[in-house]
């Protein structure tokens, strides 16, 4: 993969303070792109940008009214263009069936589904590609109570990916998605789990994966870069599972 393949291009990556988003932003920068990395925590975004002159942090809550327009305007002010939008941000906020209160999932829908819609709308006049980060668990039944609504919002984003690919093709805009399986990140710690609970959760997830291990963030970022690259110019509408075989198990 050429290190200069995104030279002169500008990319927006949401959820870029940790995990897949952080690695993705850095990989785009390594390949010559200017990157606006978006997240809620300025300190984490600064860590993402450290050592990468092509990365500009932009702290924002993507669910706030007008946030999409502010993010796109910031990218245009910094780089003069927006070529690729990576909708990576997502939250889980688990609640099991029988315990769900009205409004419990408003933030999940706003983050995982509506924010990508508004970002695509705001960036539409400038884009050449949209890569949505969804989840492989949206393509199968999920045995762990409380996370199925997260999967449902990401499955909805898969559907939007296919529809947008058809609708935006006449404008020369490609739309695709990467659907990761279980990834080795600190997501469970951020949900308030202890180290022991997180380890147990990871072990349970490993048992669902035919390759019997979790993905590293770099393995998912690799395919985000691939789908966004000029070499994928004839690819659109695909939802690519990067899941160690979880959806076929």
C-alpha positions in Angstrom: 0.0 0.0 0.0 1.5 3.3 -1.1 2.3 5.7 1.7 1.3 8.6 -0.6 -1.9 7.2 -1.9 -4.0 9.8 -0.1 -1.7 12.7 -0.7 -3.7 16.0 -1.1 -6.9 14.3 0.2 -8.8 15.3 3.3 -10.5 12.9 5.6 -12.9 13.2 8.6 -12.8 10.4 11.2 -15.3 10.4 14.0 -14.7 8.6 17.3 -11.0 9.2 16.8 -9.8 9.4 20.3 -9.3 5.7 20.9 -9.4 2.3 19.3 -10.3 1.8 15.7 -10.8 5.5 15.1 -7.5 6.5 16.5 -5.6 3.9 14.4 -7.6 4.7 11.3 -6.8 8.4 11.6 -3.1 7.7 12.0 -3.1 5.3 9.0 -4.7 7.8 6.7 -2.1 10.4 7.9 0.7 7.9 7.2 -0.6 7.6 3.7 -0.5 11.3 3.0 -4.0 12.5 4.0 -4.9 15.5 6.0 -7.2 14.2 8.8 -9.8 16.0 11.0 -10.1 13.7 13.9 -13.4 14.2 15.9 -14.3 13.1 19.4 -15.7 14.3 22.7 -12.4 14.4 24.6 -9.8 16.9 23.6 -7.0 15.1 25.5 -7.6 11.8 23.7 -7.7 13.6 20.3 -4.4 15.3 21.1 -2.9 11.8 21.8 -4.2 10.7 18.4 -2.6 13.7 16.7 0.7 13.5 18.5 3.5 12.9 16.1 1.2 13.3 13.0 1.4 16.9 11.6 -1.4 16.0 9.1 -4.0 15.3 11.9 -6.0 18.1 13.3 -8.1 17.4 16.5 -11.7 18.8 16.6 -13.5 18.2 19.9 -17.3 18.0 19.4 -20.3 16.0 20.4 -21.5 14.7 17.1 -25.1 14.5 18.4 -25.4 18.2 19.2 -27.6 20.3 16.9 -25.4 21.8 14.2 -22.4 19.7 15.0 -22.3 18.1 11.6 -22.1 21.4 9.8 -19.5 22.7 12.3 -17.3 19.6 11.7 -17.4 19.9 7.9 -16.8 23.6 8.1 -13.7 23.0 10.3 -12.4 20.5 7.8 -12.9 22.9 4.9 -11.3 25.7 6.9 -8.3 23.5 7.7 -7.8 21.7 4.4 -10.0 23.4 1.8 -11.8 20.1 0.9 -13.4 16.9 2.3 -12.8 13.7 0.3 -13.6 10.9 2.7 -15.9 10.7 5.7 -15.4 7.8 8.1 -18.4 7.4 10.4 -16.7 5.4 13.2 -18.2 6.8 16.4 -20.5 4.5 18.3 -21.8 3.9 21.8 -23.4 0.8 23.4 -25.1 2.0 26.7 -26.5 -1.5 27.4 -29.9 -2.3 28.9 -31.6 -5.7 28.8 -35.1 -6.3 27.5 -37.5 -5.9 30.4 -35.4 -3.1 31.9 -35.6 -0.5 29.0 -37.1 2.8 30.0 -38.5 5.4 27.6 -35.7 7.4 26.2 -33.0 4.9 27.3 -31.7 4.5 23.8 -32.0 8.0 22.5 -28.3 8.6 22.8 -27.5 5.4 21.0 -29.7 6.2 18.1 -28.4 9.8 18.0 -24.8 8.7 18.0 -24.8 5.5 15.9 -27.5 6.3 13.3 -28.6 10.0 13.2 -25.1 11.6 13.5 -23.8 9.7 10.4 -26.9 10.9 8.5 -26.3 14.5 9.3 -22.6 14.3 8.6 -23.2 12.8 5.2 -25.7 15.5 4.4 -23.3 18.3 5.5 -20.4 16.9 3.6 -22.3 15.8 0.5 -21.2 18.6 -1.9 -17.5 17.7 -1.3 -17.3 13.9 -0.8 -15.9 11.1 -3.0 -16.3 8.3 -0.4 -18.2 7.4 2.8 -17.0 4.5 5.0 -19.4 3.6 7.8 -18.1 1.5 10.6 -20.9 -0.8 11.7 -20.7 -4.2 13.5 -20.8 -7.9 12.5 -23.1 -8.6 15.4 -25.8 -6.7 13.5 -25.8 -9.6 11.0 -26.5 -12.3 13.5 -28.5 -13.0 16.7 -26.7 -11.6 19.7 -26.7 -13.8 22.9 -25.5 -11.1 25.3 -28.5 -9.2 26.6 -28.4 -5.4 26.6 -26.3 -4.9 23.4 -28.8 -5.9 20.8 -30.0 -2.4 20.4 -26.5 -1.2 19.6 -26.4 -4.0 17.0 -29.8 -2.9 15.6 -28.6 0.7 15.1 -25.5 -0.5 13.3 -27.6 -2.9 11.1 -29.7 0.2 10.2 -26.5 1.9 9.1 -25.7 -1.1 7.0 -29.0 -0.6 5.2 -28.3 3.1 4.7 -24.9 2.2 3.3 -26.5 0.1 0.6 -29.2 2.7 -0.2 -26.8 5.6 -0.2 -24.5 3.7 -2.5 -27.2 3.5 -5.1 -28.5 7.0 -4.6 -25.1 8.7 -4.6 -23.5 6.8 -7.4 -24.6 9.2 -10.1 -22.7 11.9 -8.1 -19.5 9.9 -8.1 -19.7 9.2 -4.4 -18.9 5.6 -3.2 -20.4 4.3 0.1 -19.3 1.2 1.9 -19.1 -0.2 5.4 -16.7 -2.2 7.5 -18.5 -4.4 10.0 -16.0 -5.5 12.8 -16.5 -8.4 15.0 -15.1 -8.3 18.6 -12.1 -6.0 18.9 -9.5 -5.9 21.6 -10.2 -2.4 22.9 -10.9 -0.9 26.4 -14.6 -0.5 25.6 -15.8 -2.5 28.6 -13.6 -0.5 31.0 -15.4 2.6 29.6 -18.7 0.9 30.4 -17.6 0.7 34.0 -16.6 -3.0 34.1 -13.7 -4.1 36.2 -10.6 -5.5 34.5 -11.7 -9.0 35.5 -15.2 -8.5 34.1 -13.7 -7.1 30.8 -11.4 -10.1 30.5 -14.3 -12.5 31.0 -16.3 -10.6 28.4 -13.5 -10.8 25.9 -13.1 -14.6 26.6 -16.8 -15.1 26.0 -16.6 -13.2 22.7 -13.5 -15.2 21.6 -15.6 -18.4 21.8 -18.0 -17.0 19.3 -15.3 -16.4 16.7 -14.0 -19.3 14.6 -10.5 -17.9 14.6 -10.7 -17.9 18.4 -9.3 -14.4 19.0 -10.3 -10.8 19.0 -9.3 -8.4 16.2 -6.7 -5.8 16.8 -7.8 -2.2 15.9 -5.2 -2.2 13.2 -6.8 -5.1 11.4 -10.1 -3.2 11.1 -8.4 0.1 10.2 -6.6 -1.8 7.3 -10.0 -2.5 5.6 -11.3 1.0 6.2 -8.3 2.4 4.4 -8.7 -0.2 1.6 -12.3 0.6 1.0 -11.6 4.3 0.9 -8.6 4.0 -1.4 -8.4 5.0 -5.1 -7.8 1.3 -5.8 -11.4 0.5 -4.7 -12.9 3.0 -7.2 -15.2 0.3 -8.6 -16.5 -0.9 -5.2 -19.6 0.5 -3.6 -22.5 -0.7 -1.5 -20.5 -3.5 0.2 -20.7 -4.2 3.9 -17.5 -6.1 4.7 -17.4 -8.2 7.9 -14.0 -8.2 9.5 -14.9 -10.6 12.2 -12.8 -13.7 12.2 -15.8 -15.6 10.8 -18.3 -14.7 13.5 -21.2 -14.1 11.2 -20.9 -17.5 9.6 -20.3 -19.5 12.8 
